[in-house]
Amino acid sequence: MYQLKGKTAIVTGSGRKGGIGEAIIMLLAQEGCNVVVTDIGAPKGDNFSKEHIGISSDMSDIVDAAKLLGVKAIAVVCDVRFEDQVSQLVQHTVRTMGGLDIMVNNAGVGYIMEPFTEFKSESWDAVLDVNLKGAFLCSKHAAIQMKDNGGGSIINIASQAAKSGFPFAAAYTASKHGMVGLTRSNAVELGTFGIRVNAVCPNHITTGLGHWQNKFFSEKLGQDYDTYLQAIKDKNPLGRTGMVEDIAKAVAFLASDQAAYITGEAMNVSGGEEYH
Ligand SMILES: NC(=O)c1ccc[n+]([C@@H]2O[C@H](COP(=O)([O-])OP(=O)(O)OC[C@H]3O[C@@H](n4cnc5c(N)ncnc54)[C@H](O)[C@@H]3O)[C@@H](O)[C@H]2O)c1
């Protein structure tokens, strides 16, 4: 449907089962695209406990599932906060897969929430370093590669928090607004090389990250988990929360030639919850 046969995509933060990254990998693979599953792989520091990250065994399982669809798939451990690791990720991809056509910046930290007047400087850095600096580094090294090879597509997984504010989430919200700025700046600068840059802005999806946020906000509001989740669904014009597949379809479309004249967009995939 999206004609991605023979292309190669890197999806950061795609090593966690049930996550948006895994769904993107599987849909791209289904469309014939060779895929690189990359994630942090093992807990690194207090902010990256096993509860919140994509681990190596999950990465291998996702690679195996993609290979069953008949494409090339590899797993690469990469912490997107570090430029040397990102550069190696891109170089290894080009060496092993023969090129790089699609970079999806999906890695994100959404479980560090604090009241603003108590927001720790380290917490701010932890969120911004992954969500925004990580997207910058991955976009930079993807663009270095794509610019000499006729172009490509960079897609940033932002959020509804890239367009609206959320309590206790100053760092997350600022990082996601920043991703849209990065998208727009890169779209106007890199278009001349045939590189399109877009963002996708999901509303709530109950992934591992989304589940943590549901627990956090339901406790803050003094509601039980199910009541809180139902209230989110009720306020959505389409009466449900997002699904990982909704985001994967938007990514496959933006990555494909069907979106050949679309760049600099920050596309809401939110069931009508966000519309600007
Ligand atoms: N779930 C939602 O409701 C929702 C809504 C809007 C946007 N998003 C965004 O979608 C993206 C995917 O989130 P998800 O809900 O699938 O959660 P998830 O926790 O399944 O995925 C996030 C992934 O990022 C990885 N990651 C974290 N730090 C990293 C680092 N330093 N280097 C490399 N990888 C790192 C994690 O290991 C994890 O696999 C995130 O950017 C998130 O902000 C999610």
The ligand as an SDF file (V2000), in Angstrom:
LIG
                    3D

 44 48  0  0  0  0  0  0  0  0999 V2000
    1.9750    6.6490   24.5760 N   0  0  0  0  0  0  0  0  0  0  0  0
    1.4980    7.8700   24.4220 C   0  0  0  0  0  0  0  0  0  0  0  0
    0.4290    8.2110   24.9250 O   0  0  0  0  0  0  0  0  0  0  0  0
    2.2560    8.8700   23.5880 C   0  0  0  0  0  0  0  0  0  0  0  0
    1.5810   10.0220   23.1800 C   0  0  0  0  0  0  0  0  0  0  0  0
    2.2630   10.9770   22.4390 C   0  0  0  0  0  0  0  0  0  0  0  0
    3.5790   10.7880   22.1060 C   0  0  0  0  0  0  0  0  0  0  0  0
    4.2280    9.6490   22.5070 N   0  0  0  0  0  0  0  0  0  0  0  0
    5.6350    9.5040   22.1270 C   0  0  0  0  0  0  0  0  0  0  0  0
    5.8090    8.3300   21.3920 O   0  0  0  0  0  0  0  0  0  0  0  0
    7.1340    7.8420   21.5610 C   0  0  0  0  0  0  0  0  0  0  0  0
    7.0860    6.3600   21.9110 C   0  0  0  0  0  0  0  0  0  0  0  0
    6.4460    6.2320   23.1650 O   0  0  0  0  0  0  0  0  0  0  0  0
    5.6760    4.9090   23.6490 P   0  0  0  0  0  0  0  0  0  0  0  0
    4.3870    5.3580   24.2180 O   0  0  0  0  0  0  0  0  0  0  0  0
    5.7070    3.8810   22.6200 O   0  0  0  0  0  0  0  0  0  0  0  0
    6.5490    4.5000   24.9200 O   0  0  0  0  0  0  0  0  0  0  0  0
    7.6930    3.4250   25.1140 P   0  0  0  0  0  0  0  0  0  0  0  0
    8.2070    3.6110   26.4870 O   0  0  0  0  0  0  0  0  0  0  0  0
    7.2070    2.0900   24.7040 O   0  0  0  0  0  0  0  0  0  0  0  0
    8.8000    3.8970   24.0460 O   0  0  0  0  0  0  0  0  0  0  0  0
    9.8090    4.8040   24.3270 C   0  0  0  0  0  0  0  0  0  0  0  0
   11.1080    4.1250   23.9580 C   0  0  0  0  0  0  0  0  0  0  0  0
   12.1800    5.0860   24.0230 O   0  0  0  0  0  0  0  0  0  0  0  0
   13.3060    4.3950   24.4850 C   0  0  0  0  0  0  0  0  0  0  0  0
   14.3270    5.2830   25.0370 N   0  0  0  0  0  0  0  0  0  0  0  0
   14.2820    6.0050   26.1700 C   0  0  0  0  0  0  0  0  0  0  0  0
   15.4510    6.6390   26.3720 N   0  0  0  0  0  0  0  0  0  0  0  0
   16.2420    6.3150   25.3110 C   0  0  0  0  0  0  0  0  0  0  0  0
   17.5630    6.6620   24.9480 C   0  0  0  0  0  0  0  0  0  0  0  0
   18.3020    7.4640   25.7180 N   0  0  0  0  0  0  0  0  0  0  0  0
   18.0670    6.1450   23.8050 N   0  0  0  0  0  0  0  0  0  0  0  0
   17.3270    5.3170   23.0300 C   0  0  0  0  0  0  0  0  0  0  0  0
   16.0670    4.9500   23.3330 N   0  0  0  0  0  0  0  0  0  0  0  0
   15.5320    5.4520   24.4700 C   0  0  0  0  0  0  0  0  0  0  0  0
   12.7570    3.4730   25.5590 C   0  0  0  0  0  0  0  0  0  0  0  0
   13.6850    2.4400   25.8790 O   0  0  0  0  0  0  0  0  0  0  0  0
   11.4770    2.9930   24.9150 C   0  0  0  0  0  0  0  0  0  0  0  0
   11.6680    1.8000   24.1950 O   0  0  0  0  0  0  0  0  0  0  0  0
    7.7870    8.7060   22.6210 C   0  0  0  0  0  0  0  0  0  0  0  0
    8.5870    9.6910   22.0120 O   0  0  0  0  0  0  0  0  0  0  0  0
    6.5910    9.3550   23.3010 C   0  0  0  0  0  0  0  0  0  0  0  0
    6.9050   10.6010   23.8840 O   0  0  0  0  0  0  0  0  0  0  0  0
    3.5850    8.6890   23.2320 C   0  0  0  0  0  0  0  0  0  0  0  0
  1  2  1  0
  2  3  2  0
  2  4  1  0
  4  5  1  0
  4 44  2  0
  5  6  2  0
  6  7  1  0
  7  8  2  0
  8  9  1  0
  8 44  1  0
  9 10  1  0
  9 42  1  0
 10 11  1  0
 11 12  1  0
 11 40  1  0
 12 13  1  0
 13 14  1  0
 14 15  2  0
 14 16  1  0
 14 17  1  0
 17 18  1  0
 18 19  2  0
 18 20  1  0
 18 21  1  0
 21 22  1  0
 22 23  1  0
 23 24  1  0
 23 38  1  0
 24 25  1  0
 25 26  1  0
 25 36  1  0
 26 27  1  0
 26 35  1  0
 27 28  2  0
 28 29  1  0
 29 30  1  0
 29 35  2  0
 30 31  1  0
 30 32  2  0
 32 33  1  0
 33 34  2  0
 34 35  1  0
 36 37  1  0
 36 38  1  0
 38 39  1  0
 40 41  1  0
 40 42  1  0
 42 43  1  0
M  CHG  2   8   1  16  -1
M  END
$$$$
